[in-house]
């Protein structure tokens, strides 16, 4: 299994333009929330508990993130739990409202993502490695942490392997 640094560095290689990273701060959370919302139906009773495909997806993803890194895993688990709470609340909406919310978030999130990759001038990471779909949310959390001055050792490894983040304008001149 690839390490945290391997996964983040591979993903980061497709995301060195600051504008692209900023679009990911909006687009990826929208996509993740949309997927969890769309998986919030149907609910099944198991041992007296109400479980949904979203619950199972959140558990599996959180376990993967925890295996990569305890601190990031906890952060991702908390964020996914918040998405799950929101999704469970939306599952009670009419089918039309629930589907419109989920599909709307999904489509708008992907449009924002692709605009970012126009800035980047490079295709999304998942085109070459499907794991990019699960690493993207972790990348956003890591980049947010870097902005706060957290996990500088991880940031240093990513930059040594993938290059520094740039504004995009300097390259265009």
Secondary structure, 3 states (H helix, E strand, C coil): CCCHHHHHHHHHCCCCEHHHHHHHHHHHHHHHHHHHHHCCCCEEEECCEEEEHHHHHHHHHHHHHHHHCHHHHHHHHHHHHHHHHHHHHHCCCCHHHHHHHHHHHHHHHHHHHHHHHHHHCCCCHHHCCCCHHHHHHHHHHHHHHHHCCCCHHHHHHHHHHHCCCECCHHHHC
